[in-house]
Amino acid sequence: MAGTLRVDFPAPTHEISELDDPNIEEQEVVLHGYCGDRKDSSNNLSFIDLLSRDLTHKIQMVSAVPRSQPASETKDAGPHATIKKAKSHSSLVVRGLLKERKLAKADHSGIVKIMTKELQLLDVRVLNGIPTKLNMAQNFPPEMRYLQLRTDQALRAAIAFRADIATFARGWLQNERKFMEIETPLLFKSTPEGAREFLVPTRRREYAYALPQSPQQFKQMLVASGFPRYFQLARCFRDEDLRADRQPEFTQLDLEMSFAKSEDVMECIESLIRTLWQKHLQYRLPEPFPRITYQDAMSKYGSDKPDLRLKYQIARIDHLLPADLINKISPLTKPAVDVAVLRTGKTEADPNQTRGFVGRFLDDSSEASPYNDNLSGAPGIFIFDSTKPLQGLQAFGFEAAEEIERMLEPEEGDLIILQARPDTPRFSGGSTMLGRLVLALSSEAVRERLITPPEGFYPLWVTDFPLFSPVSSAADEPGQSGAAGLRSTHHPFTSPKNPKDVDYLLTDPAEAIADHYDLVINGIELGGGSRRIHHAAIQRFVMEDVLKMPREKVAEFEHLLKALEAGCPPHAGFALGFDRMVAVMLGKESLKDVIAFPKSSKGEDLMVGAPAKVTKEDWDAYGLSVKDKP
């Protein structure tokens, strides 16, 4: 056992990545790296790739049996025998003679090849080998994430890109905008900000920490402490229902500015985003970013995070439609009816192809059940078809069909979708049924190659969210546990936008608009921020009188209220979802592709086996026990 532990290996004289430098002459070198592909020219001559320590570069090694070596040793002894027995990805230290070579042929492995030199192998030591039963050419499962990271060049490139973005963002905030990086605690306490938290028991009976859902309260207290510009790459934790775009622990680029308004923060974030895209993607984003209010986003796109690449808009048309058509698509009395056009983008699209696509989606797809079973009515689907009466819109009647053609300008084969909904004075939530349906159909149409995949980056600021939203039993998050039937749309520290919105706190809180802003790119929310309430009396009023939080819940924020009372200046901030931003920049559909050690869709780390069962003895140490299921 002691003989297999190699800790006395020599230091490298060079990095493999630098060996193409013409100033490095032929010489004896020591290199560290991993064993790569091997080609045997004969029993006595082999060509082996040596991969650099970071797996980004490789150099060809030439290994031959020395003519002076006794015949009895050629099979089992000497460096040539050692390198032939080494499996791919074994860790090596090699000594060899660096020599000029004919210009090597490029390959498409994703690893940079040293083109002008090769290494004549003199000695090699395998520092740690690969088990015979382990096939390094396979696709590794999540339980072997370390080998996914070792062998997947795209994944490695994404992790390296993420590190570059983090380094650049830190430097930009510190040097260009004079922010100070300050760490805040991970062991906090449970407070009803809005999301469900992870609790950390302590050996002090009945007491527990909570992992922070964000550094929100600490960064406001940093402003109260006299730090004008704070930021950090913060770890955040939320025990919520997981979706493809969520992780129970995630990173956000968090910042706060004192004596600042929303416009100051939005300008800072917009400048940072534009610089990141220009420097790292060579992509020029528009200046300034376009803006839309929440209500307009919901009415025109059916989403509070519109994807402007899709080139569609929603319009309300129930006033144009005949009553019998409305009655066919909805059981509601006097519903609002919206229309959207999904464009095929083809000048000579085949309406029958579109018709077949819609039939497969609505009749055969499991994704269609929420739309077919909608209590407001299933969608009405029409294909714009010049071979049909009124171009396929005969159910609309002549005047309505003509007006819809004028409004929407559909082309041959385009999909026209009607959807009824309750006629409410204002929108709430994150999307409408029609908005979700358009996105689902678009995604499926791309998969079936009916439409081309959307390209480019389309940023958008979404502003003027409602300050409060109705409490929903279906909501992912518990809210603030108030008795008013309302919850803070984002968190209870968000300031009303205008003086009239402050007045609404007294008369009709549901009408109040928040001084909140979300940044959306390609239909994905990259982050959000707001101007904060900086007066303790208003903050207390929101908690006690508007949300009607229980007194003991308000008391959990006493530390923040006291900090606001101590002359805290006006302040505003932003939280940028760092994982999500990197994924958008790289065009990755899953956050797992930009996180070194992500959790599964069930919140599990399959590599280490977390979360893990806790023994009775460990529970006893914390004064806890597990209840039997009823």
C-alpha positions as CSV (number, residue, x, y, z in Angstrom):
1,M,0.0,0.0,0.0
2,A,2.7,2.5,0.9
3,G,4.5,1.9,-2.4
4,T,1.4,2.9,-4.4
5,L,1.2,6.4,-2.8
6,R,3.4,8.6,-4.9
7,V,4.1,11.9,-3.2
8,D,7.8,12.4,-4.1
9,F,7.3,13.4,-7.8
10,P,9.4,16.2,-9.3
11,A,8.0,19.7,-10.0
12,P,7.2,20.6,-13.7
13,T,9.6,22.7,-15.6
14,H,7.0,24.0,-18.0
15,E,3.2,24.1,-18.6
16,I,2.1,22.2,-21.7
17,S,0.1,25.2,-22.9
18,E,3.3,27.2,-23.3
19,L,5.3,24.7,-25.4
20,D,4.4,26.2,-28.8
21,D,6.3,29.3,-27.9
22,P,9.2,29.5,-30.5
23,N,11.5,30.8,-27.7
24,I,11.4,27.5,-26.0
25,E,14.1,25.4,-27.6
26,E,14.7,21.7,-27.7
27,Q,15.6,20.6,-24.1
28,E,14.8,18.1,-21.5
29,V,11.5,18.9,-19.6
30,V,9.3,17.6,-16.8
31,L,5.6,17.8,-17.4
32,H,2.5,17.0,-15.3
33,G,-0.8,15.9,-16.8
34,Y,-3.2,13.1,-17.8
35,C,-2.7,10.3,-20.2
36,G,-4.7,10.8,-23.4
37,D,-5.3,8.7,-26.5
38,R,-2.6,6.3,-27.6
39,K,-1.8,4.9,-31.0
40,D,0.6,2.0,-31.3
41,S,2.7,2.0,-34.5
42,S,4.3,-1.3,-33.4
43,N,5.0,-3.2,-30.2
44,N,8.1,-1.0,-29.8
45,L,6.7,2.5,-30.9
46,S,3.7,4.4,-29.6
47,F,2.3,7.9,-29.9
48,I,0.4,9.2,-26.8
49,D,-1.3,12.5,-26.0
50,L,-0.3,14.1,-22.7
51,L,-3.1,16.4,-21.5
52,S,-2.4,19.4,-19.5
53,R,-3.3,19.7,-15.9
54,D,-6.3,21.8,-16.7
55,L,-7.2,19.6,-19.7
56,T,-7.2,22.5,-22.2
57,H,-3.9,21.6,-24.1
58,K,-2.1,18.4,-25.2
59,I,1.2,17.5,-26.7
60,Q,2.1,14.3,-28.5
61,M,4.6,12.0,-26.7
62,V,6.7,9.6,-28.7
63,S,7.5,6.4,-26.8
64,A,9.9,3.8,-28.1
65,V,11.9,0.9,-26.7
66,P,15.6,1.9,-26.5
67,R,17.8,-0.3,-28.7
68,S,20.0,-0.8,-25.7
69,Q,17.2,-2.2,-23.6
70,P,17.5,-6.0,-23.1
71,A,14.9,-8.0,-24.9
72,S,13.7,-9.6,-21.7
73,E,12.6,-6.1,-20.4
74,T,10.7,-4.8,-23.4
75,K,7.4,-6.3,-22.4
76,D,7.1,-5.5,-18.7
77,A,9.7,-2.9,-17.7
78,G,10.9,0.6,-18.7
79,P,9.0,3.8,-19.5
80,H,7.6,2.4,-22.8
81,A,5.9,-0.6,-21.0
82,T,4.7,1.8,-18.3
83,I,3.0,4.2,-20.7
84,K,1.4,1.4,-22.7
85,K,-0.2,0.0,-19.5
86,A,-1.5,3.5,-18.4
87,K,-5.2,3.9,-19.0
88,S,-6.6,7.1,-20.4
89,H,-6.9,9.9,-17.8
90,S,-4.4,8.4,-15.4
91,S,-2.4,11.2,-13.8
92,L,1.3,11.2,-14.9
93,V,4.6,12.9,-14.4
94,V,6.8,12.6,-17.4
95,R,10.3,13.5,-18.3
96,G,11.3,13.8,-21.9
97,L,13.2,15.6,-24.6
98,L,11.3,18.4,-26.3
99,K,11.8,18.3,-30.1
100,E,10.7,20.2,-33.1
101,R,8.2,18.3,-35.3
102,K,6.4,18.8,-38.6
103,L,3.3,21.0,-38.2
104,A,0.7,18.8,-36.6
105,K,-2.8,18.3,-38.0
106,A,-5.6,20.1,-36.2
107,D,-8.3,18.0,-34.6
108,H,-11.8,18.8,-33.3
109,S,-11.5,17.4,-29.8
110,G,-11.9,20.9,-28.2
111,I,-8.4,20.5,-26.6
112,V,-5.7,22.7,-28.1
113,K,-2.9,20.7,-29.6
114,I,0.8,21.8,-29.5
115,M,1.5,22.0,-33.2
116,T,5.2,22.6,-33.5
117,K,6.8,20.3,-30.9
118,E,6.6,16.8,-29.5
119,L,8.0,15.0,-26.5
120,Q,10.4,12.1,-26.8
121,L,9.6,10.1,-23.7
122,L,12.5,9.3,-21.4
123,D,10.7,8.5,-18.1
124,V,7.2,8.3,-16.8
125,R,5.5,7.7,-13.5
126,V,1.9,6.9,-13.0
127,L,0.9,8.9,-10.0
128,N,-2.6,7.4,-9.9
129,G,-4.2,5.0,-12.4
130,I,-7.7,4.3,-13.6
131,P,-9.4,1.1,-12.5
132,T,-9.6,-1.5,-15.3
133,K,-13.4,-1.8,-15.0
134,L,-13.9,1.9,-15.5
135,N,-14.7,2.8,-19.1
136,M,-13.5,6.4,-19.6
137,A,-15.3,6.7,-22.9
138,Q,-18.8,6.3,-21.5
139,N,-21.3,9.1,-20.6
140,F,-21.1,9.3,-16.9
141,P,-24.1,9.5,-14.6
142,P,-24.7,12.3,-12.1
143,E,-23.3,10.0,-9.4
144,M,-19.9,10.5,-11.1
145,R,-20.1,14.2,-11.6
146,Y,-16.3,14.5,-11.1
147,L,-15.8,12.4,-14.2
148,Q,-18.5,14.4,-16.1
149,L,-16.4,17.5,-15.3
150,R,-13.2,15.8,-16.3
151,T,-14.3,14.5,-19.7
152,D,-17.0,16.8,-21.0
153,Q,-15.3,19.7,-22.7
154,A,-18.4,21.8,-23.1
155,L,-19.2,21.5,-19.4
156,R,-15.6,22.4,-18.6
157,A,-15.7,25.4,-20.9
158,A,-19.0,26.6,-19.3
159,I,-17.4,26.4,-15.8
160,A,-14.4,28.3,-17.0
161,F,-16.6,30.9,-18.7
162,R,-18.6,31.3,-15.4
163,A,-15.3,31.9,-13.5
164,D,-14.3,34.6,-16.1
165,I,-17.6,36.3,-15.8
166,A,-17.4,36.4,-12.0
167,T,-13.9,37.8,-12.1
168,F,-14.8,40.5,-14.6
169,A,-18.0,41.5,-12.8
170,R,-16.1,41.8,-9.5
171,G,-13.5,44.0,-11.1
172,W,-16.0,46.1,-13.0
173,L,-18.1,46.9,-9.9
174,Q,-15.0,47.6,-7.7
175,N,-13.0,49.6,-10.2
176,E,-15.6,51.3,-12.4
177,R,-18.4,51.9,-9.9
178,K,-16.5,51.9,-6.5
179,F,-18.5,49.1,-4.9
180,M,-17.1,47.2,-1.9
181,E,-17.4,43.5,-1.6
182,I,-18.8,42.5,1.8
183,E,-19.7,39.0,2.9
184,T,-22.9,38.5,4.9
185,P,-23.7,35.6,7.2
186,L,-25.1,32.2,6.0
187,L,-26.5,31.4,9.5
188,F,-29.4,33.7,9.8
189,K,-32.8,33.3,11.4
190,S,-36.2,32.5,9.9
191,T,-38.1,35.6,8.8
192,P,-41.2,35.8,6.6
193,E,-39.7,37.5,3.6
194,G,-41.7,35.4,1.2
195,A,-39.9,32.2,0.3
196,R,-39.7,29.0,2.2
197,E,-36.5,28.6,4.1
198,F,-34.1,25.8,5.1
199,L,-33.8,25.5,8.9
200,V,-30.5,24.5,10.7
201,P,-31.2,23.0,14.1
202,T,-28.9,23.9,17.0
203,R,-28.1,22.0,20.2
204,R,-29.8,24.9,22.0
205,R,-33.3,23.4,22.5
206,E,-36.1,24.9,20.4
207,Y,-33.7,27.2,18.6
208,A,-32.6,27.1,14.9
209,Y,-30.8,29.1,12.3
210,A,-32.2,29.6,8.8
211,L,-30.1,29.7,5.7
212,P,-30.7,33.1,3.9
213,Q,-33.1,33.1,1.0
214,S,-31.2,36.3,0.0
215,P,-28.9,38.8,1.8
216,Q,-31.7,41.3,1.6
217,Q,-31.9,42.4,5.2
218,F,-28.2,42.4,5.8
219,K,-27.5,44.6,2.7
220,Q,-30.1,47.1,3.9
221,M,-28.4,47.1,7.3
222,L,-25.1,47.7,5.6
223,V,-26.6,50.8,4.0
224,A,-27.7,51.8,7.5
225,S,-24.1,51.2,8.6
226,G,-22.8,53.8,6.2
227,F,-21.5,51.6,3.4
228,P,-22.7,53.4,0.2
229,R,-22.1,50.7,-2.4
230,Y,-22.2,47.0,-1.4
231,F,-22.0,43.9,-3.5
232,Q,-21.2,40.2,-3.2
233,L,-21.6,37.0,-5.1
234,A,-24.0,35.6,-2.5
235,R,-25.1,32.0,-1.9
236,C,-28.9,31.9,-1.4
237,F,-31.1,29.0,-0.3
238,R,-34.8,28.5,-0.9
239,D,-36.8,25.3,0.0
240,E,-39.3,25.6,-2.9
241,D,-40.8,23.4,-5.5
242,L,-38.1,22.8,-8.1
243,R,-38.4,23.4,-11.8
244,A,-36.0,23.2,-14.6
245,D,-34.8,26.8,-14.0
246,R,-34.4,26.5,-10.2
247,Q,-31.9,25.1,-7.7
248,P,-32.4,24.9,-3.9
249,E,-29.1,26.7,-3.5
250,F,-27.9,29.3,-6.0
251,T,-25.7,32.3,-6.6
252,Q,-26.8,35.8,-7.1
253,L,-24.8,38.9,-7.8
254,D,-26.2,41.1,-5.1
255,L,-25.8,44.8,-4.7
256,E,-27.2,47.8,-2.9
257,M,-26.7,51.6,-3.3
258,S,-27.4,54.3,-0.7
259,F,-28.8,57.8,-1.6
260,A,-30.0,56.1,-4.8
261,K,-33.1,55.8,-6.8
262,S,-34.3,53.0,-9.1
263,E,-32.9,54.8,-12.2
264,D,-29.4,54.8,-10.6
265,V,-29.5,51.0,-10.0
266,M,-31.0,50.2,-13.4
267,E,-28.3,52.3,-15.2
268,C,-25.6,50.5,-13.3
269,I,-27.0,47.0,-14.0
270,E,-27.7,47.8,-17.6
271,S,-24.2,49.1,-18.1
272,L,-22.7,46.0,-16.5
273,I,-24.8,43.6,-18.6
274,R,-24.0,45.5,-21.8
275,T,-20.3,45.4,-21.0
276,L,-20.4,41.6,-20.2
277,W,-22.1,40.8,-23.5
278,Q,-19.7,43.0,-25.4
279,K,-16.5,41.8,-23.8
280,H,-17.3,38.1,-23.5
281,L,-19.7,37.4,-26.4
282,Q,-18.8,40.2,-28.8
283,Y,-22.5,41.0,-28.9
284,R,-23.8,44.6,-28.8
285,L,-27.0,44.9,-26.8
286,P,-29.3,47.9,-27.5
287,E,-28.8,51.1,-25.7
288,P,-30.9,51.8,-23.7
289,F,-32.8,48.6,-23.0
290,P,-36.5,48.9,-23.9
291,R,-39.0,49.1,-21.1
292,I,-42.5,47.9,-20.5
293,T,-44.9,48.0,-17.6
294,Y,-46.1,44.9,-15.9
295,Q,-49.7,45.4,-17.0
296,D,-48.7,46.0,-20.6
297,A,-46.4,42.9,-20.6
298,M,-49.3,40.8,-19.4
299,S,-51.8,42.2,-21.8
300,K,-49.5,42.2,-24.9
301,Y,-47.4,39.0,-24.2
302,G,-49.3,37.1,-21.6
303,S,-46.2,37.0,-19.4
304,D,-44.3,39.2,-17.0
305,K,-41.1,38.1,-18.7
306,P,-41.7,38.4,-22.5
307,D,-39.5,36.8,-25.0
308,L,-39.2,39.5,-27.7
309,R,-37.5,37.1,-30.1
310,L,-40.9,35.4,-30.8
311,K,-42.3,38.5,-32.6
312,Y,-45.9,38.0,-31.4
313,Q,-48.3,40.2,-29.5
314,I,-51.7,39.5,-27.9
315,A,-54.7,41.6,-28.6
316,R,-58.1,41.6,-27.0
317,I,-60.9,41.1,-29.6
318,D,-64.1,39.9,-27.8
319,H,-65.8,43.1,-29.0
320,L,-65.3,41.9,-32.6
321,L,-66.4,38.3,-32.2
322,P,-69.9,37.0,-32.8
323,A,-71.6,35.8,-29.6
324,D,-71.9,32.2,-30.8
325,L,-68.2,31.9,-31.3
326,I,-67.5,33.2,-27.8
327,N,-70.0,30.7,-26.4
328,K,-68.3,27.9,-28.2
329,I,-64.8,28.6,-26.8
330,S,-65.8,29.6,-23.2
331,P,-68.4,28.7,-20.6
332,L,-67.8,32.1,-18.9
333,T,-70.4,34.9,-19.0
334,K,-69.0,38.0,-20.8
335,P,-65.3,36.8,-20.8
336,A,-62.4,38.7,-22.2
337,V,-61.2,37.0,-25.4
338,D,-57.6,37.4,-26.5
339,V,-55.9,36.5,-29.8
340,A,-52.3,35.7,-30.7
341,V,-50.6,34.7,-34.0
342,L,-47.9,32.1,-34.0
343,R,-46.0,32.8,-37.2
344,T,-44.3,30.0,-39.1
345,G,-41.9,32.5,-40.7
346,K,-42.1,30.8,-44.1
347,T,-43.3,32.7,-47.2
348,E,-44.9,29.5,-48.6
349,A,-45.9,27.6,-45.5
350,D,-48.2,24.7,-45.9
351,P,-51.4,25.2,-43.9
352,N,-51.8,21.4,-43.7
353,Q,-48.4,21.1,-42.1
354,T,-49.5,23.6,-39.4
355,R,-52.8,21.8,-39.0
356,G,-51.1,18.5,-38.4
357,F,-48.7,20.1,-35.9
358,V,-51.5,21.6,-33.9
359,G,-53.4,18.3,-33.9
360,R,-50.4,16.4,-32.6
361,F,-49.8,19.0,-29.9
362,L,-53.4,19.3,-28.6
363,D,-54.6,15.7,-29.1
364,D,-51.5,13.7,-28.4
365,S,-49.2,15.7,-26.2
366,S,-49.3,15.5,-22.4
367,E,-48.3,19.1,-22.3
368,A,-51.7,20.1,-23.7
369,S,-53.8,19.0,-20.8
370,P,-53.7,22.4,-18.9
371,Y,-54.9,24.1,-22.0
372,N,-57.6,21.6,-23.0
373,D,-58.9,21.4,-19.4
374,N,-58.8,25.2,-18.8
375,L,-61.9,26.2,-16.7
376,S,-62.2,29.4,-18.8
377,G,-62.4,27.2,-22.0
378,A,-60.1,25.4,-24.3
379,P,-58.3,27.5,-26.9
380,G,-59.8,28.2,-30.3
381,I,-57.4,27.3,-33.0
382,F,-57.5,28.6,-36.6
383,I,-55.1,28.2,-39.5
384,F,-54.7,31.1,-42.0
385,D,-55.4,29.3,-45.2
386,S,-56.0,31.1,-48.5
387,T,-57.8,28.0,-50.0
388,K,-60.5,28.3,-47.3
389,P,-63.4,30.8,-47.1
390,L,-62.3,34.0,-45.4
391,Q,-58.8,32.5,-45.3
392,G,-60.0,29.9,-42.7
393,L,-61.5,32.6,-40.5
394,Q,-65.1,32.0,-41.5
395,A,-66.2,31.4,-37.8
396,F,-65.3,35.0,-37.1
397,G,-67.7,36.5,-39.5
398,F,-66.8,38.8,-42.4
399,E,-66.2,42.0,-40.4
400,A,-64.2,40.4,-37.6
401,A,-62.1,38.3,-40.0
402,E,-61.3,41.4,-42.0
403,E,-60.4,43.4,-38.9
404,I,-58.2,40.5,-37.6
405,E,-56.4,40.4,-40.9
406,R,-55.7,44.1,-40.7
407,M,-54.6,44.0,-37.0
408,L,-52.5,40.9,-37.0
409,E,-51.4,40.6,-40.7
410,P,-51.2,36.8,-40.7
411,E,-49.5,34.9,-43.5
412,E,-50.2,31.6,-45.1
413,G,-49.9,28.7,-42.6
414,D,-49.8,31.0,-39.5
415,L,-51.6,29.8,-36.4
416,I,-54.3,32.1,-34.9
417,I,-55.2,31.3,-31.3
418,L,-58.2,32.5,-29.4
419,Q,-58.3,32.1,-25.6
420,A,-61.0,33.3,-23.1
421,R,-60.3,34.5,-19.6
422,P,-62.2,36.2,-16.8
423,D,-62.7,39.9,-17.5
424,T,-60.8,41.4,-14.6
425,P,-59.7,45.1,-14.2
426,R,-56.1,44.2,-13.7
427,F,-53.7,41.3,-14.3
428,S,-52.0,39.3,-11.5
429,G,-49.5,36.5,-11.4
430,G,-46.7,35.7,-13.8
431,S,-48.5,34.7,-17.0
432,T,-51.8,34.1,-18.7
433,M,-53.1,30.9,-20.2
434,L,-52.6,32.3,-23.7
435,G,-49.1,33.5,-22.9
436,R,-48.1,30.0,-21.7
437,L,-49.8,28.3,-24.7
438,V,-47.9,30.5,-27.2
439,L,-44.6,29.7,-25.5
440,A,-45.4,25.9,-25.4
441,L,-46.5,25.9,-29.1
442,S,-43.4,27.9,-30.1
443,S,-41.1,25.4,-28.3
444,E,-42.8,22.4,-29.9
445,A,-42.8,24.1,-33.3
446,V,-39.0,24.6,-33.0
447,R,-38.6,20.9,-32.1
448,E,-40.6,19.8,-35.1
449,R,-38.7,22.3,-37.3
450,L,-41.9,24.1,-38.3
451,I,-40.3,27.4,-37.3
452,T,-36.7,28.3,-37.0
453,P,-35.1,28.6,-33.5
454,P,-35.2,32.2,-32.3
455,E,-31.7,33.9,-32.3
456,G,-30.0,36.8,-30.6
457,F,-30.5,38.5,-27.3
458,Y,-33.4,40.8,-26.5
459,P,-33.2,42.6,-23.1
460,L,-36.2,44.2,-21.5
461,W,-36.9,46.1,-18.3
462,V,-40.3,45.2,-16.8
463,T,-41.5,47.9,-14.3
464,D,-44.5,49.0,-12.3
465,F,-45.4,45.7,-10.7
466,P,-48.3,45.6,-8.2
467,L,-46.9,46.2,-4.7
468,F,-49.2,43.5,-3.4
469,S,-50.7,40.4,-4.9
470,P,-53.7,38.2,-3.8
471,V,-52.7,35.2,-1.6
472,S,-53.1,32.0,-3.6
473,S,-53.4,28.6,-2.2
474,A,-51.4,27.4,-5.2
475,A,-48.5,29.7,-4.6
476,D,-45.1,28.2,-4.3
477,E,-44.1,30.6,-1.5
478,P,-45.7,31.1,1.9
479,G,-45.7,34.9,1.7
480,Q,-45.7,36.9,4.9
481,S,-48.4,34.9,6.8
482,G,-50.6,38.0,7.0
483,A,-54.4,38.0,7.5
484,A,-55.2,40.7,4.8
485,G,-55.5,38.2,1.9
486,L,-52.5,40.0,0.3
487,R,-48.8,39.2,0.0
488,S,-45.9,41.3,-1.1
489,T,-45.4,40.7,-4.8
490,H,-41.6,40.6,-4.3
491,H,-40.8,41.2,-0.6
492,P,-42.2,43.4,2.1
493,F,-39.3,45.9,1.9
494,T,-40.2,47.2,-1.6
495,S,-41.2,50.9,-1.6
496,P,-44.4,52.3,-3.3
497,K,-43.4,54.0,-6.5
498,N,-45.2,57.4,-6.3
499,P,-46.9,59.5,-3.6
500,K,-50.3,58.3,-4.8
501,D,-49.2,54.7,-4.3
502,V,-48.3,55.7,-0.7
503,D,-51.9,57.0,-0.3
504,Y,-53.2,53.7,-1.6
505,L,-51.6,52.0,1.4
506,L,-54.4,53.7,3.4
507,T,-57.3,53.2,1.0
508,D,-56.7,50.4,-1.5
509,P,-53.4,48.6,-1.1
510,A,-54.1,46.3,-4.1
511,E,-54.0,49.4,-6.4
512,A,-50.5,50.4,-5.2
513,I,-47.6,50.2,-7.7
514,A,-44.2,49.0,-6.6
515,D,-40.9,50.8,-7.4
516,H,-39.7,47.5,-8.6
517,Y,-37.9,46.5,-11.8
518,D,-37.1,43.1,-13.4
519,L,-34.4,42.5,-16.1
520,V,-35.6,40.0,-18.7
521,I,-33.5,38.6,-21.6
522,N,-35.1,36.2,-24.1
523,G,-38.0,35.5,-21.8
524,I,-35.9,34.7,-18.8
525,E,-35.8,36.8,-15.7
526,L,-32.2,37.5,-15.0
527,G,-32.9,39.4,-11.8
528,G,-34.9,42.0,-10.0
529,G,-34.5,45.0,-7.7
530,S,-36.4,47.8,-6.1
531,R,-36.2,51.0,-4.2
532,R,-36.6,50.0,-0.5
533,I,-38.7,51.5,2.2
534,H,-36.2,53.4,4.3
535,H,-38.6,54.9,6.9
536,A,-39.3,52.5,9.9
537,A,-42.8,53.9,10.4
538,I,-43.8,53.1,6.8
539,Q,-42.2,49.7,6.9
540,R,-44.0,48.9,10.2
541,F,-47.3,50.1,8.7
542,V,-46.9,47.8,5.7
543,M,-46.3,44.8,7.9
544,E,-48.9,45.5,10.6
545,D,-51.7,47.4,8.9
546,V,-51.5,46.4,5.2
547,L,-50.4,42.8,5.3
548,K,-51.8,42.3,8.8
549,M,-48.9,40.1,9.8
550,P,-49.1,38.6,13.3
551,R,-47.3,40.6,15.9
552,E,-44.7,37.9,16.5
553,K,-43.9,37.9,12.8
554,V,-43.3,41.6,12.7
555,A,-41.1,41.3,15.8
556,E,-38.8,39.0,13.7
557,F,-37.8,42.1,11.7
558,E,-37.1,44.3,14.7
559,H,-33.4,44.4,13.9
560,L,-34.1,45.9,10.5
561,L,-36.7,48.4,11.8
562,K,-34.2,49.7,14.4
563,A,-31.6,50.1,11.7
564,L,-34.1,52.1,9.6
565,E,-34.9,54.3,12.5
566,A,-31.2,55.2,12.9
567,G,-31.1,57.7,10.1
568,C,-30.9,55.1,7.3
569,P,-30.6,56.9,3.9
570,P,-32.8,56.2,0.9
571,H,-31.5,53.1,-0.9
572,A,-32.2,50.8,-3.8
573,G,-30.6,47.6,-5.1
574,F,-30.7,44.6,-7.3
575,A,-30.1,40.8,-7.3
576,L,-28.9,39.3,-10.5
577,G,-29.3,35.5,-10.8
578,F,-25.7,34.6,-11.6
579,D,-26.3,31.0,-12.6
580,R,-29.2,31.9,-14.9
581,M,-27.3,34.8,-16.5
582,V,-24.3,32.5,-17.4
583,A,-26.8,29.9,-18.8
584,V,-28.4,32.6,-21.0
585,M,-25.1,33.9,-22.2
586,L,-24.0,30.4,-23.3
587,G,-27.4,29.3,-24.6
588,K,-27.8,26.5,-22.1
589,E,-31.3,25.2,-21.3
590,S,-30.4,23.9,-17.9
591,L,-28.7,25.6,-14.9
592,K,-27.0,22.2,-14.3
593,D,-24.8,22.9,-17.3
594,V,-23.2,26.0,-15.7
595,I,-22.9,24.7,-12.0
596,A,-20.1,22.5,-11.0
597,F,-22.1,20.4,-8.5
598,P,-25.8,21.0,-9.1
599,K,-28.8,19.4,-7.4
600,S,-31.2,17.1,-9.2
601,S,-34.8,18.0,-9.9
602,K,-35.6,16.5,-6.5
603,G,-33.1,18.7,-4.8
604,E,-30.6,15.8,-4.3
605,D,-26.9,15.7,-4.8
606,L,-26.6,12.3,-6.3
607,M,-22.8,12.3,-6.2
608,V,-22.4,12.7,-2.4
609,G,-25.9,11.3,-1.4
610,A,-27.3,14.5,0.1
611,P,-29.6,15.0,1.8
612,A,-28.8,12.1,4.0
613,K,-30.7,10.3,6.7
614,V,-30.0,11.4,10.3
615,T,-29.7,8.8,13.1
616,K,-31.8,8.9,16.2
617,E,-28.7,9.8,18.2
618,D,-28.0,12.8,16.1
619,W,-31.7,13.9,16.3
620,D,-31.5,13.5,20.1
621,A,-28.5,15.8,20.3
622,Y,-30.7,18.6,18.9
623,G,-33.7,17.7,20.9
624,L,-35.6,16.6,17.8
625,S,-37.4,13.5,16.7
626,V,-39.2,12.3,13.5
627,K,-42.9,11.8,13.7
628,D,-44.4,8.7,12.3
629,K,-46.6,9.2,9.3
630,P,-50.3,9.3,10.3
